[in-house]
């Protein structure tokens, strides 16, 4: 009996797949052909299990001539059939899309997040969810526009989720300051973020002009670095920045070193002290003279206002979390401007590099 049922289901699967393959092979069928296909495919769908139906659901949802009544059957089936329909069906009910985006399972919400078109309300509902699989799908979907509200929600999570941060940075339409995503940025992206922050700092006048940092703080940091007490350094910096230790720890763990350099600038640590701290960091960049030179250049060329802005965004503290998202052309930069800045940084760095190479102190 069981063997007979398996054979029957196998025959139904084969027949259903064959007629669907023939149907999706071309477009522009007449109404008579469409009604005949709807009746035959519908009868087969009704008498087979959902696993078999799911094997043809996507190709039918993607085909422009598929009768709407067949697609409604996928929604009614639930499970994988509904998930496929919510992702690929051309005109699903808007109210259902919004409701499932807000309250559906994570798998279903992720399928909705991958749609080529989404109402604004659905995007907002998806961005407000907690599940990584949903947020990743939404951030990776470059066919939809993420408005300021959705971006704020995603970037808030991305500060602690490097995979999500990287997906957002990969978007060509990310027209907001990505300072909170700094740790996930490439070296070139970091340079542009710093450059944009420096320009904005001069306009906004956020923060104070550079002044020496707390001497006691600097002395304690140097002493802890000499003893390789990294956790104590993290705690000390977190207290000084009024930030979470977990976020400051990520700055210290970052392999590039740029975030650490900006942190030292924000704390008012001078170039020679910052250099000694770089060399005592225990990180790979401490053994690379070119990287140490680049970090020194970053310290010497970045305003304290700009460094404070970026470090606050990384750590999620201060007014930066409360302000509306600011749009700047952080990706756009002419090669002439870039070349001029590199030459200027090299000129400023040259005396320091000479001292670095010949100094017994650092």
C-alpha positions, 0 to 999 in steps of 0.5 A: 500500500505504502509502495503504491502511494509512493509510486502515485506521488512520484508520478504526480511529481513527474507530471507536475514538473513536466507541465510546469517546465513546458509552461514556463518555457515561453510567454504569451499564451492565449486565454484558453491555454491559460485556463487549461493549464490552471485547471490541470496544474491546480488539480495536481497541486491539490492532490500532492504534498507541499514538498512537491508543490514547493519544487515548482512554486518559484518558477511559476511565481516568476513567470508573468503568465501564471494565473493568479489563482495558482499563486494564491494556492501557494499562499494557502499552503503555508510553509515553504510554498508560502515563503516562496510566494511571498518572495517571488509572487508578482503582486502579493496582498500588501496588507499581508506583506506588511503583517508578515514582515512585522510578525511572521517567522524569521524565515518568512520575513527574510524571504519578504526582505529579498523581494525586488519591491517592498512598501515602505511600511514593510521595509520599516517593519523588517528593519525593526526586527531582531533576527540577523537573517532578516536584517542581512537579507534586507541590507543585501537587497540593493533593489529596494531603497532604504529610507533614513528610518530603516537605515537608522535601525540597521546601523544601530544594530550594525555597530555590534554586527560586522556582517551587517555593517559590511552589507550596508557598506557594500550598498551603492546607495548608502548616502549617509555618514557611515562612521558607526560602521568604521570597524567593518570598513576597508582601509580605503573606506576608512580614509574616506570616512575620516576625510568626510568627518574632518570636513564636517567637523569644521562646518559643525564645530562639534567638540573642542579644539585640540588640547592635551589630554589628561596627563594622569590618564596618559601616564596610566595608559603607558604604564599598563601598555608596558605591562601588557595589561590590555583589559585594564587599558580597555577599562580605562579608555571605556571610562574616559569615553563613557563607553561600553567596554565591549565596544572599546574592546573591539577598537583594541582588537581591530587589526588595522589600528585606525580606530585605535589611532582615532581613539588616542586623538580623541583622548588628546594623546600626543603623537610621540605617546601614541607612537609608543602605545602603537609599538607596545600594542602587541598587534601585527601592525606594531611590527610593520614600520609602514603601518606604524608610519600610516597610523602616525600620519592619521594621528597628526592629520586628524582633528580632535573634533573629527576623531571624537565624532568617529569614536563616539559613533563607533561606541554609540555614545554622545549626541551622535546617536540622537541626531538625524542621520547626516548625508555626505558625499563620503564616497565621492572624492577626486583623484586630485584631492586624494593626491594632494592630501597624500602629499600633504600628509607625507610632508607633515610626516617626513620629520616625524618618520625621521625621528621615529627611525632614529629615536631611542625612545620609540 
